[in-house]
Amino acid sequence: MYLTASHHLLIASHELEDQQCKGFVHEGISLFIVRHHGQVVAYVNRCPHRKVPLEWVADQFLDYDKQFIQCATHGALFTIDSGLCISGPCNRQSLEPVPIEERDGGIYLLSKSTI
């Protein structure tokens, strides 16, 4: 998939608190961002096991303790910082990262991101 965004603003930085997630659809592609220990990461909203969206409830991508990204379909757990599956049927597979940048009070999707 190919996004043609030119530093597309996703959200104002202050709107995403630590341990919070937010889903988006950009050019028909579902993605989500997570702020974890002050850092923001983004992934395509698709489990590598069944190719289904990770959440059943909007913006609910983390496990109960907010330590891992969790697939709502089969409970697979992914590290937040790398997207690597550490438990579940897709063990050792990874979520697809989406390049983003936090600057000037906003979180931006970087230009010509390939996802």
BELSULWO-V92059 format. One record per residue. N is the residue number from 0. PSI is psi in degrees with one decimal (999 if undefined). Layout:
BEGIN
N/PSI ; N/PSI
END
This chain:
BEGIN
0/151.9 ; 1/124.2 ; 2/140.5 ; 3/19.7 ; 4/149.1 ; 5/85.2 ; 6/59.9 ; 7/123.5 ; 8/122.1 ; 9/-45.2 ; 10/151.8 ; 11/140.8 ; 12/-40.8 ; 13/-12.7 ; 14/-5.1 ; 15/102.5 ; 16/166.9 ; 17/139.9 ; 18/23.7 ; 19/150.2 ; 20/157.8 ; 21/128.4 ; 22/152.2 ; 23/158.0 ; 24/123.0 ; 25/122.2 ; 26/40.0 ; 27/2.9 ; 28/126.3 ; 29/128.8 ; 30/169.3 ; 31/155.2 ; 32/152.9 ; 33/133.0 ; 34/124.6 ; 35/116.1 ; 36/42.3 ; 37/-13.7 ; 38/146.0 ; 39/130.7 ; 40/159.3 ; 41/146.7 ; 42/157.2 ; 43/137.2 ; 44/73.6 ; 45/123.6 ; 46/134.5 ; 47/-14.7 ; 48/-58.4 ; 49/0.7 ; 50/33.2 ; 51/158.8 ; 52/148.4 ; 53/-28.8 ; 54/151.7 ; 55/-29.5 ; 56/134.9 ; 57/131.9 ; 58/14.3 ; 59/85.4 ; 60/-14.8 ; 61/156.2 ; 62/175.9 ; 63/-40.8 ; 64/-0.9 ; 65/37.3 ; 66/-19.8 ; 67/154.6 ; 68/135.5 ; 69/131.6 ; 70/123.8 ; 71/-20.5 ; 72/-48.0 ; 73/9.5 ; 74/10.3 ; 75/143.7 ; 76/135.6 ; 77/140.9 ; 78/144.5 ; 79/-41.8 ; 80/-29.6 ; 81/-16.7 ; 82/8.2 ; 83/132.4 ; 84/124.8 ; 85/-8.7 ; 86/134.2 ; 87/-179.3 ; 88/-14.0 ; 89/27.9 ; 90/131.8 ; 91/-1.9 ; 92/167.1 ; 93/154.7 ; 94/155.1 ; 95/117.9 ; 96/151.6 ; 97/122.9 ; 98/124.7 ; 99/168.7 ; 100/135.9 ; 101/120.2 ; 102/156.5 ; 103/37.1 ; 104/13.4 ; 105/163.1 ; 106/119.6 ; 107/139.7 ; 108/126.8 ; 109/155.8 ; 110/146.8 ; 111/46.4 ; 112/131.2 ; 113/117.9 ; 114/999
END
